[in-house]
Amino acid sequence: MPEQSPLLTVVVPSYNSEAYLDRAMATLVGYGDEVEVVIVDDGSTDATAAVADDWADRHPTCVRAIHQENKGHGGAVNAGIAAASGTHIRVVDSDDWVDRAAMTRVLDLLRSERDAGRDLDLLVTNYVYEKQGKAHKAVIRYRNVLPQGRTVGWDEMRRCRVDQYLMMHALTMRTELVRASGLVLPEHTFYVDYLYSFAPIPLVRTIRYLDVDLYRYFIGRDDQSVNEKVMITRLDQLERVNKGMVAAMPNRGEVPANLYRYMVHYLRINFVVTAVMAQLSGTDEHLALKNRIWRDAEATAPRVAADVESGVLARITRRARPGVIRSGYAVARAVLGFN
């Protein structure tokens, strides 16, 4: 009888992660041969490569270490997708981790789906903001969006709140679906998690929500890409991701109505984040970038651009005076989770 593939491949993109990688890996091994972990050492200059090799040496049946020249977060995820042999795939960044009890529940579900011969395209789970120095941990759940206990299609997905979207940390996707989407993330670019959790979505037809707090998202360091000061210095990369999302956006009528509505919602969040950061910077270069993302979208996908701007936050961030945007930034930060 041929050996079965792992239920799940976990890709761990790692760059200069010697201080964090052990913590992540301790939560990703110990599930037998059902979980394959692919650590992608993305040209690290510290001891990350040695840490990765040590885990692979100690767990040769379930951990692989890939070493490549630096290609950025997107390049590391691309390498992990290419190497994955699991039926399903998810990404765990090297400074984050998972809850082991929740992971066991995920594997139980994936196993039951495979044993029943069903193709589950997308499994949605919760994620927790593990903000440094903050005792109360915010949890992003989807109880108001997706039914529990059964597999559904887009017709049963309800509207997300403005602070909700299917972030990369919430997604376990069928590996062949991700590959069939043609997803290739841009190299040397931050914020590609937007594209990872956006471009394959039009192929999804079966969705299951498991209400467990699986992913622990570590935030609060001053050097993180989601820190607002850092984001301002990388607005060109946010623009690049924005263009990729617009290009991946299907036309209305090509996909189920609820799927199109959700994708507009998610794309709107990227527009709002980029526009707010550009406005906070206030430089001529960044203000021009803010206007350019709208003009480019209107030129390439006018109906999509109009649908995106129909949201209140999008209209405000595009049309309002700078002072209004700055005074409302505290609200936007609370709503969208800026660090």
C-alpha positions as CSV (number, residue, x, y, z in Angstrom):
1,M,0.0,0.0,0.0
2,P,1.5,3.4,-1.0
3,E,2.6,5.6,1.9
4,Q,0.1,8.4,2.5
5,S,1.2,12.1,2.2
6,P,1.3,14.1,5.4
7,L,-2.0,15.7,6.3
8,L,-0.3,19.1,6.7
9,T,2.8,20.8,5.5
10,V,3.8,23.8,7.7
11,V,6.1,26.2,6.0
12,V,8.4,28.2,8.3
13,P,10.0,31.1,6.5
14,S,13.0,32.1,8.6
15,Y,15.4,35.0,8.3
16,N,17.8,35.8,11.2
17,S,15.4,34.0,13.5
18,E,17.9,32.3,15.9
19,A,16.1,34.0,18.9
20,Y,12.6,32.7,17.9
21,L,12.9,29.6,15.8
22,D,13.1,27.1,18.7
23,R,9.9,28.4,20.2
24,A,8.0,28.0,16.9
25,M,9.4,24.5,16.2
26,A,8.6,23.2,19.7
27,T,5.0,23.6,18.8
28,L,5.2,22.1,15.3
29,V,6.8,18.7,16.0
30,G,5.5,15.7,17.9
31,Y,2.5,14.9,15.6
32,G,4.1,11.8,14.0
33,D,4.2,11.6,10.3
34,E,1.0,13.7,9.8
35,V,2.8,17.0,10.0
36,E,5.7,17.9,7.7
37,V,7.6,21.1,8.7
38,V,9.6,22.8,6.0
39,I,12.0,25.4,7.4
40,V,13.2,27.8,4.8
41,D,16.4,29.6,5.9
42,D,16.3,32.7,3.7
43,G,19.9,33.6,3.6
44,S,20.2,34.3,7.3
45,T,23.4,35.8,8.6
46,D,23.0,34.6,12.2
47,A,22.7,31.1,13.5
48,T,19.3,30.4,12.0
49,A,20.7,27.8,9.5
50,A,22.3,25.8,12.3
51,V,19.1,25.9,14.4
52,A,17.1,24.7,11.4
53,D,19.6,21.9,10.6
54,D,19.5,20.8,14.3
55,W,15.7,20.4,14.1
56,A,16.0,18.5,10.9
57,D,18.7,16.2,12.3
58,R,16.6,15.5,15.4
59,H,13.4,14.9,13.5
60,P,14.5,13.5,10.1
61,T,11.1,12.0,9.3
62,C,9.1,15.2,9.7
63,V,11.4,18.2,9.4
64,R,13.3,19.5,6.4
65,A,15.6,22.5,6.2
66,I,16.0,24.4,3.0
67,H,18.8,26.9,2.6
68,Q,18.6,29.6,-0.1
69,E,20.0,33.0,-0.9
70,N,18.0,35.8,0.5
71,K,14.7,36.3,-1.4
72,G,12.6,37.9,1.3
73,H,9.5,36.6,2.9
74,G,7.7,35.9,-0.4
75,G,10.6,34.0,-1.8
76,A,10.8,31.9,1.3
77,V,7.1,31.0,1.2
78,N,7.4,30.2,-2.6
79,A,10.2,27.7,-1.8
80,G,8.1,26.1,0.9
81,I,5.1,25.8,-1.4
82,A,7.2,24.2,-4.0
83,A,8.7,21.7,-1.5
84,A,5.4,20.8,0.3
85,S,4.2,17.2,0.2
86,G,1.3,17.5,2.6
87,T,-2.4,17.4,1.5
88,H,-2.9,20.8,3.1
89,I,-0.5,23.7,3.8
90,R,-0.2,26.6,6.1
91,V,2.5,29.2,6.9
92,V,3.9,29.8,10.4
93,D,6.3,32.7,10.6
94,S,9.4,31.9,12.6
95,D,8.6,34.4,15.4
96,D,5.1,33.0,15.9
97,W,3.9,29.7,17.1
98,V,0.8,27.4,17.3
99,D,-1.3,26.0,20.2
100,R,-0.6,22.3,20.4
101,A,-4.1,21.3,21.6
102,A,-5.7,23.4,18.7
103,M,-3.3,21.7,16.2
104,T,-4.4,18.3,17.4
105,R,-8.0,19.3,16.7
106,V,-7.0,20.6,13.2
107,L,-5.3,17.3,12.4
108,D,-8.3,15.3,13.6
109,L,-10.5,17.3,11.2
110,L,-8.2,17.0,8.3
111,R,-7.8,13.3,8.9
112,S,-11.6,12.7,9.0
113,E,-12.0,14.7,5.8
114,R,-9.4,12.7,4.0
115,D,-10.7,9.3,5.3
116,A,-14.1,10.3,3.9
117,G,-12.6,11.1,0.5
118,R,-13.6,14.7,0.6
119,D,-11.5,17.6,-0.8
120,L,-11.6,20.4,1.8
121,D,-10.3,23.5,0.1
122,L,-10.0,25.9,3.0
123,L,-10.0,25.4,6.8
124,V,-10.4,28.6,8.8
125,T,-9.2,28.8,12.4
126,N,-8.7,31.7,14.9
127,Y,-5.6,33.6,15.6
128,V,-4.4,35.4,18.7
129,Y,-2.5,38.7,18.9
130,E,0.3,38.0,21.3
131,K,1.3,41.6,21.7
132,Q,4.5,42.1,23.7
133,G,3.8,43.6,27.1
134,K,0.0,43.3,26.9
135,A,-1.8,41.0,29.3
136,H,-5.1,40.8,27.4
137,K,-4.7,39.0,24.1
138,A,-7.1,39.9,21.3
139,V,-8.5,36.9,19.5
140,I,-9.8,37.1,15.9
141,R,-12.7,34.7,15.5
142,Y,-15.2,34.0,12.7
143,R,-18.3,32.9,14.6
144,N,-20.3,35.7,13.0
145,V,-19.0,34.9,9.5
146,L,-19.0,31.1,9.1
147,P,-21.2,28.3,10.5
148,Q,-19.5,25.7,12.6
149,G,-19.5,21.9,12.5
150,R,-20.0,21.5,8.8
151,T,-18.5,22.2,5.4
152,V,-20.1,25.1,3.5
153,G,-19.7,27.2,0.3
154,W,-19.5,30.9,-0.2
155,D,-23.3,31.2,-0.3
156,E,-23.3,30.6,3.5
157,M,-20.5,33.1,4.3
158,R,-21.9,36.2,6.1
159,R,-20.4,39.7,6.0
160,C,-17.1,40.3,7.8
161,R,-16.9,43.1,10.3
162,V,-14.6,45.9,9.1
163,D,-11.8,44.4,11.3
164,Q,-12.2,40.9,10.0
165,Y,-10.6,39.2,7.0
166,L,-9.2,35.8,6.4
167,M,-5.6,36.6,7.2
168,M,-2.8,34.2,6.4
169,H,-2.7,33.2,10.0
170,A,-6.3,31.9,9.8
171,L,-5.8,29.8,6.7
172,T,-5.0,26.1,6.1
173,M,-5.5,25.5,2.4
174,R,-5.4,22.5,0.1
175,T,-1.9,22.4,-1.3
176,E,-2.9,21.6,-4.9
177,L,-5.4,24.4,-4.9
178,V,-2.6,26.9,-3.9
179,R,-0.4,25.6,-6.7
180,A,-3.3,25.6,-9.2
181,S,-3.9,29.3,-8.4
182,G,-0.5,30.1,-9.9
183,L,0.5,31.9,-6.8
184,V,4.0,33.3,-7.0
185,L,4.8,35.8,-4.3
186,P,7.0,38.8,-5.1
187,E,10.5,38.5,-3.8
188,H,12.2,41.0,-1.5
189,T,8.8,42.3,-0.5
190,F,7.0,42.5,2.8
191,Y,3.2,42.2,3.3
192,V,3.0,39.4,0.8
193,D,0.7,37.6,3.3
194,Y,-2.1,39.8,1.8
195,L,-1.5,38.1,-1.6
196,Y,-1.0,34.6,-0.1
197,S,-4.5,34.8,1.5
198,F,-6.1,36.5,-1.5
199,A,-4.9,35.1,-4.9
200,P,-5.9,31.4,-4.3
201,I,-9.3,32.3,-2.8
202,P,-11.3,32.3,-6.1
203,L,-10.6,28.6,-6.5
204,V,-12.0,27.8,-3.1
205,R,-15.4,26.1,-3.1
206,T,-15.5,24.1,0.2
207,I,-14.9,25.9,3.5
208,R,-14.8,24.6,7.1
209,Y,-14.5,26.8,10.2
210,L,-13.0,25.3,13.3
211,D,-13.4,27.5,16.3
212,V,-10.0,27.0,17.9
213,D,-7.3,29.5,18.8
214,L,-4.6,27.9,16.7
215,Y,-2.2,30.6,15.6
216,R,-0.2,32.9,18.0
217,Y,0.8,36.0,16.2
218,F,3.6,37.8,18.0
219,I,3.6,41.6,17.6
220,G,4.9,44.6,19.4
221,R,8.6,44.7,18.4
222,D,9.8,48.0,17.1
223,D,11.5,46.4,14.1
224,Q,8.5,44.4,12.9
225,S,7.1,45.0,9.4
226,V,3.6,45.9,10.9
227,N,5.1,48.6,13.0
228,E,3.6,51.9,11.6
229,K,7.0,53.6,11.4
230,V,8.4,50.6,9.5
231,M,5.4,50.4,7.2
232,I,5.9,54.0,6.2
233,T,9.4,53.2,5.0
234,R,8.1,50.3,3.0
235,L,5.1,52.0,1.3
236,D,6.6,51.1,-2.1
237,Q,6.2,47.4,-1.1
238,L,2.6,47.9,0.1
239,E,1.9,49.5,-3.3
240,R,3.4,46.5,-5.1
241,V,1.2,44.1,-3.1
242,N,-1.8,46.3,-3.8
243,K,-1.2,46.0,-7.5
244,G,-0.9,42.3,-7.2
245,M,-4.2,42.1,-5.4
246,V,-5.9,44.2,-8.0
247,A,-4.5,42.0,-10.7
248,A,-5.8,38.8,-8.9
249,M,-9.3,40.3,-8.4
250,P,-11.9,38.5,-10.5
251,N,-14.7,40.5,-12.2
252,R,-18.1,40.5,-10.7
253,G,-20.1,37.6,-12.0
254,E,-17.1,35.4,-12.5
255,V,-17.2,34.0,-8.9
256,P,-20.0,33.5,-6.3
257,A,-21.5,36.8,-5.2
258,N,-20.4,36.4,-1.5
259,L,-16.9,35.6,-2.6
260,Y,-16.7,38.7,-4.7
261,R,-18.1,40.8,-1.9
262,Y,-15.5,39.3,0.5
263,M,-12.6,39.9,-1.9
264,V,-13.6,43.6,-2.3
265,H,-13.7,43.9,1.5
266,Y,-10.2,42.5,1.8
267,L,-8.8,44.6,-1.0
268,R,-10.3,47.6,0.6
269,I,-8.4,47.0,3.7
270,N,-5.1,47.1,1.8
271,F,-6.1,50.3,0.1
272,V,-7.0,51.9,3.5
273,V,-3.8,50.8,5.2
274,T,-1.6,52.0,2.3
275,A,-3.5,55.4,2.1
276,V,-3.4,56.0,5.8
277,M,0.3,55.3,6.0
278,A,1.0,57.5,3.1
279,Q,-1.0,60.3,4.7
280,L,0.7,59.9,8.0
281,S,4.1,60.2,6.3
282,G,2.9,63.4,4.5
283,T,5.8,63.5,2.1
284,D,5.1,64.6,-1.5
285,E,6.4,61.2,-2.7
286,H,4.0,59.3,-0.4
287,L,1.0,61.5,-1.1
288,A,1.6,60.9,-4.8
289,L,1.7,57.1,-4.1
290,K,-1.6,57.4,-2.3
291,N,-3.2,58.9,-5.3
292,R,-1.5,56.6,-7.7
293,I,-2.9,53.4,-6.2
294,W,-6.4,54.6,-6.9
295,R,-5.6,55.9,-10.4
296,D,-3.9,52.6,-11.3
297,A,-6.8,50.5,-10.1
298,E,-9.3,52.7,-12.0
299,A,-7.3,52.3,-15.1
300,T,-7.0,48.5,-14.9
301,A,-10.2,47.5,-13.1
302,P,-12.6,50.4,-12.9
303,R,-15.6,48.4,-11.6
304,V,-13.5,46.8,-8.9
305,A,-12.0,50.3,-7.9
306,A,-15.5,51.7,-7.7
307,D,-16.7,48.8,-5.5
308,V,-13.7,49.2,-3.2
309,E,-14.3,52.9,-2.8
310,S,-17.9,52.3,-1.9
311,G,-16.9,51.5,1.6
312,V,-16.9,54.3,4.2
313,L,-13.3,53.9,5.3
314,A,-12.1,53.9,1.7
315,R,-14.0,57.0,0.8
316,I,-12.6,58.8,3.9
317,T,-9.0,57.8,3.3
318,R,-9.2,58.8,-0.3
319,R,-11.2,62.0,-0.1
320,A,-10.9,63.5,3.3
321,R,-8.4,66.3,4.2
322,P,-5.1,65.3,5.8
323,G,-6.2,66.6,9.2
324,V,-9.3,64.5,9.2
325,I,-7.3,61.4,8.4
326,R,-4.7,62.1,11.1
327,S,-7.3,62.8,13.8
328,G,-9.1,59.5,12.8
329,Y,-6.0,57.4,12.8
330,A,-6.4,56.2,16.4
331,V,-9.8,54.8,15.4
332,A,-8.3,53.2,12.3
333,R,-5.5,51.7,14.3
334,A,-7.9,50.1,16.7
335,V,-10.1,48.8,13.9
336,L,-7.4,47.4,11.6
337,G,-4.8,46.4,14.2
338,F,-1.9,48.6,13.2
339,N,1.1,48.1,15.6
